Amino acid sequence: MPDVAPSITLWMLGSGSQGNAAAIACGERLLLLDAGVDLPVLLERMRAADLHPWFVDEVLLSHGHRDHVVGAAAGVKAYGWRVWATLGTVWRWRALRGVDVAPFETGASFDAGPFRVHSAATPHDVDDSAAFVVEVAGVRVGYCTDLGHAPDAVLALLQGVDALVLESNYDEEMLRRGPYPPDLQARVGGPTGHLGNAQAGEVARAVAHAGLQHLVLGHLSRHNNTPELARAAMRRALAGTAFRGALHVAPPDGVLGPLVVRAP
C-alpha cells in the first residue's frame, strides 16, 4: 500500500461582520481560530460539522472586536477551553478578564497544545491584532483577516502555507457607491481597515505556490461585496501563478468544510 500523507481538516464556522470562527481538526485534537459567534450558535455549527466542543484544546483570538471574540469566555467557562490572546485583546474585550487567558505577543511563535503557532502583527483599528500560521501533522494553515494592508511581516508569515483563509472584504466600486457614509468608507478602505478584493488578490499572488491546496476567501461584506465579485477578482489575480488548488468563499453564517489539507 502506498504511504498516505498526514492530513488535517479545516472548517469555516462563520465569516463576516456577524461573527468569525474556524476550526482545525487533527484526529481528536481541535483548535479554533477566533470564536466570534455567540456560544449557542457556535455549538450548533460545530454539531453540523461533527465537531465536539469537549475536543477543543485551544482557541486563538486574532483581535478584540466582538465578531472575533464574543463566544470565547463562555467556552472557557462551559468546556474549559484554553484561550490565547494578546494583552490588547484582553483589554478590549472585558469578558476575557474573568477567565484564564494564555497571553502571547504579536510576532511570537508558541506551542498551543499539539499545534505550533506563528503570528504576525496586522494593521487594524484595534490594538494587538494578529495573523496566524498553525502547524500540525506537517501541515501549515494560514489565517489572515481584518487588516487594512499586508505588511512584509505578514507576507513572510504566509509563505509556503498549504491552506489559507484570507480576507476579501469589499469590492472597491461597491464600497464607493454603497450605503456607507464617507467616514465609514474611509475606515473600511483605509490602511487599518479591511482588505478589498484587489488587495486580497495582491496578497494571494505574493504567496501563491503549487502546494497551496485551499484558498478560502472570508469576511465578505454583506453590503459592499458579493461572492461572485470576490471569486472573479481572485481568479484574475491568480492567473499565471502556480496555484492549482481549490478556491472557496466562506459563507457568512454557515459551515464550509471539511477541507482536507495534506502534508507536502
C-alpha positions as CSV (number, residue, x, y, z in Angstrom):
1,M,0.0,0.0,0.0
2,P,1.3,3.5,-0.8
3,D,2.1,5.8,2.1
4,V,-0.7,8.4,2.7
5,A,0.5,11.8,3.7
6,P,-0.7,13.1,7.1
7,S,-3.7,15.4,6.8
8,I,-5.9,17.8,8.8
9,T,-9.3,19.1,8.2
10,L,-10.2,22.8,8.1
11,W,-13.7,24.1,8.7
12,M,-15.2,27.6,8.5
13,L,-17.9,28.2,11.1
14,G,-18.8,31.8,10.3
15,S,-17.1,34.6,8.4
16,G,-18.1,38.2,8.3
17,S,-19.2,41.1,10.5
18,Q,-21.8,38.9,12.1
19,G,-19.2,36.5,13.5
20,N,-16.0,34.7,12.6
21,A,-14.7,31.3,13.6
22,A,-12.7,28.5,12.0
23,A,-11.6,25.1,13.2
24,I,-8.6,22.9,12.5
25,A,-9.1,19.2,13.4
26,C,-6.2,16.8,13.7
27,G,-7.5,13.5,14.8
28,E,-9.4,14.2,18.0
29,R,-7.4,17.4,18.7
30,L,-9.2,20.6,17.8
31,L,-8.2,24.2,17.6
32,L,-10.5,27.2,17.0
33,L,-9.3,30.3,15.1
34,D,-11.5,33.0,16.6
35,A,-14.7,32.5,18.5
36,G,-16.7,35.5,17.3
37,V,-20.2,33.8,17.4
38,D,-22.4,33.6,20.5
39,L,-21.6,30.2,22.1
40,P,-25.1,28.5,21.4
41,V,-24.8,29.4,17.7
42,L,-21.1,28.3,17.6
43,L,-22.1,25.0,19.2
44,E,-24.9,24.5,16.7
45,R,-22.4,25.0,13.8
46,M,-19.9,22.7,15.4
47,R,-22.5,20.0,15.7
48,A,-23.3,20.4,12.0
49,A,-19.6,19.9,11.3
50,D,-19.5,16.9,13.6
51,L,-17.0,18.7,15.9
52,H,-17.4,18.2,19.6
53,P,-16.8,21.2,22.0
54,W,-15.1,19.0,24.6
55,F,-12.4,18.2,22.0
56,V,-11.4,21.8,21.7
57,D,-7.8,22.1,23.0
58,E,-7.0,25.7,22.1
59,V,-8.6,28.9,20.9
60,L,-6.6,31.6,19.1
61,L,-8.1,35.1,19.1
62,S,-6.9,37.4,16.3
63,H,-8.1,40.6,18.0
64,G,-10.6,42.1,20.3
65,H,-13.5,43.0,18.1
66,R,-16.8,41.4,19.1
67,D,-17.2,39.4,15.8
68,H,-14.0,37.6,16.7
69,V,-14.2,37.0,20.5
70,V,-17.8,37.0,21.8
71,G,-18.0,33.2,22.3
72,A,-14.6,32.7,23.8
73,A,-15.1,33.4,27.5
74,A,-18.4,31.4,27.6
75,G,-16.5,28.5,26.0
76,V,-13.8,28.6,28.7
77,K,-16.5,28.5,31.5
78,A,-18.5,25.7,29.9
79,Y,-15.9,23.5,28.4
80,G,-12.5,24.5,29.8
81,W,-11.1,25.8,26.5
82,R,-7.7,27.4,26.7
83,V,-7.8,30.8,25.0
84,W,-4.7,32.5,23.6
85,A,-5.0,36.3,23.3
86,T,-2.8,39.4,23.2
87,L,-3.0,41.8,26.1
88,G,-4.6,44.3,23.8
89,T,-7.4,41.8,23.0
90,V,-8.0,41.1,26.7
91,W,-8.1,44.9,27.4
92,R,-10.6,45.4,24.6
93,W,-13.0,42.6,25.5
94,R,-13.7,42.7,29.2
95,A,-15.3,39.3,29.4
96,L,-11.9,37.8,28.9
97,R,-10.6,39.4,32.1
98,G,-12.8,37.0,34.1
99,V,-11.2,33.8,32.7
100,D,-7.7,32.4,32.5
101,V,-6.1,33.5,29.2
102,A,-2.7,32.4,27.8
103,P,-1.1,35.6,26.6
104,F,1.1,35.9,23.5
105,E,2.8,38.9,21.7
106,T,2.2,39.6,18.1
107,G,5.2,38.3,16.1
108,A,5.8,35.4,18.6
109,S,5.8,31.7,17.9
110,F,4.5,29.3,20.6
111,D,3.1,25.9,21.2
112,A,-0.7,25.7,21.8
113,G,-1.1,22.1,22.8
114,P,-0.1,20.0,19.8
115,F,-0.3,23.0,17.5
116,R,2.7,25.1,16.7
117,V,1.6,28.7,16.1
118,H,3.4,31.6,14.4
119,S,2.0,35.1,14.4
120,A,2.5,38.5,12.9
121,A,1.1,41.9,13.7
122,T,-1.7,43.1,11.4
123,P,-2.6,46.8,10.8
124,H,-6.2,47.1,12.0
125,D,-8.1,49.7,14.1
126,V,-7.7,47.8,17.3
127,D,-4.6,47.1,19.5
128,D,-2.6,43.9,19.1
129,S,-4.3,42.4,16.0
130,A,-2.6,39.3,14.6
131,A,-2.5,36.9,11.7
132,F,-1.6,33.2,12.3
133,V,0.0,30.2,10.7
134,V,-0.8,27.0,12.5
135,E,1.4,23.9,12.0
136,V,0.3,20.4,12.9
137,A,0.9,17.0,11.4
138,G,3.3,18.5,8.8
139,V,0.5,20.9,7.5
140,R,0.6,24.7,7.6
141,V,-2.6,26.7,7.6
142,G,-2.7,30.5,7.4
143,Y,-5.4,32.7,8.9
144,C,-5.3,36.3,7.8
145,T,-8.3,38.6,8.3
146,D,-9.1,42.2,9.4
147,L,-6.2,44.2,8.1
148,G,-6.0,47.3,6.0
149,H,-2.9,46.2,4.1
150,A,-0.4,43.4,4.3
151,P,3.0,44.4,5.6
152,D,6.1,42.5,4.8
153,A,5.9,40.5,8.0
154,V,2.5,39.2,7.1
155,L,3.6,38.2,3.6
156,A,6.6,36.4,5.1
157,L,4.4,34.6,7.6
158,L,2.2,33.3,4.9
159,Q,4.9,31.9,2.6
160,G,4.6,28.2,1.9
161,V,1.2,27.6,3.6
162,D,-0.8,24.5,2.5
163,A,-4.2,26.3,3.1
164,L,-5.0,29.9,3.6
165,V,-8.0,31.8,4.9
166,L,-7.7,35.3,3.6
167,E,-10.0,38.4,4.0
168,S,-11.6,39.7,0.8
169,N,-14.0,42.2,2.4
170,Y,-15.2,44.6,-0.3
171,D,-15.4,45.4,-3.9
172,E,-13.9,48.8,-4.4
173,E,-16.7,50.1,-6.7
174,M,-19.4,48.7,-4.5
175,L,-17.9,50.4,-1.4
176,R,-17.6,53.7,-3.2
177,R,-21.2,53.6,-4.4
178,G,-22.7,51.8,-1.4
179,P,-24.7,52.8,1.6
180,Y,-21.8,53.6,3.9
181,P,-21.2,57.3,4.8
182,P,-17.9,58.7,3.7
183,D,-16.2,58.3,7.2
184,L,-17.1,54.6,7.3
185,Q,-16.0,54.1,3.7
186,A,-12.7,55.7,4.7
187,R,-12.3,53.5,7.7
188,V,-13.1,50.2,5.9
189,G,-10.9,51.1,2.9
190,G,-8.1,52.7,4.9
191,P,-4.7,51.4,5.9
192,T,-6.0,50.0,9.2
193,G,-9.4,48.8,7.9
194,H,-10.0,45.7,5.7
195,L,-8.6,44.1,2.6
196,G,-10.6,44.7,-0.6
197,N,-10.8,42.2,-3.4
198,A,-7.9,43.8,-5.3
199,Q,-5.7,43.9,-2.2
200,A,-6.6,40.3,-1.3
201,G,-5.6,39.3,-4.8
202,E,-2.2,41.0,-4.4
203,V,-1.6,39.1,-1.1
204,A,-2.6,35.8,-2.7
205,R,-0.5,36.4,-5.7
206,A,2.5,37.1,-3.5
207,V,2.1,33.8,-1.6
208,A,0.7,31.5,-4.2
209,H,2.6,28.3,-5.0
210,A,1.9,24.9,-6.4
211,G,1.4,23.4,-2.9
212,L,-1.4,25.7,-1.8
213,Q,-4.3,23.3,-1.7
214,H,-7.1,25.5,-0.5
215,L,-7.7,29.3,-0.6
216,V,-10.7,30.4,1.4
217,L,-11.9,34.0,0.9
218,G,-13.5,35.3,4.1
219,H,-15.1,38.3,5.9
220,L,-17.0,39.4,2.8
221,S,-19.2,42.4,3.4
222,R,-22.9,41.9,3.0
223,H,-23.2,45.5,1.7
224,N,-20.1,46.0,-0.4
225,N,-19.2,42.7,-2.0
226,T,-20.6,39.5,-3.5
227,P,-19.1,36.0,-3.6
228,E,-19.1,36.3,-7.4
229,L,-17.1,39.5,-7.4
230,A,-14.6,38.3,-4.8
231,R,-14.1,35.0,-6.6
232,A,-13.7,36.6,-10.1
233,A,-11.2,39.2,-8.7
234,M,-9.2,36.4,-7.1
235,R,-9.1,34.3,-10.2
236,R,-7.8,37.3,-12.2
237,A,-5.1,37.9,-9.6
238,L,-4.0,34.3,-9.6
239,A,-3.8,33.9,-13.4
240,G,-0.3,33.0,-14.4
241,T,0.7,31.8,-10.9
242,A,1.5,28.2,-9.9
243,F,-1.8,28.0,-7.8
244,R,-3.8,24.9,-8.8
245,G,-5.8,24.4,-5.6
246,A,-9.4,24.9,-4.8
247,L,-10.8,28.4,-4.4
248,H,-13.7,28.8,-1.8
249,V,-15.8,31.6,-0.5
250,A,-16.8,31.2,3.2
251,P,-20.5,31.7,3.9
252,P,-21.2,34.5,6.5
253,D,-23.4,32.4,8.8
254,G,-22.9,28.8,7.8
255,V,-20.4,26.0,7.6
256,L,-17.8,25.4,4.9
257,G,-15.9,22.1,5.1
258,P,-14.4,19.7,5.7
259,L,-11.5,20.9,3.6
260,V,-8.8,18.1,3.8
261,V,-5.3,19.5,3.8
262,R,-2.4,17.1,3.3
263,A,1.2,17.4,4.3
264,P,3.5,18.1,1.4
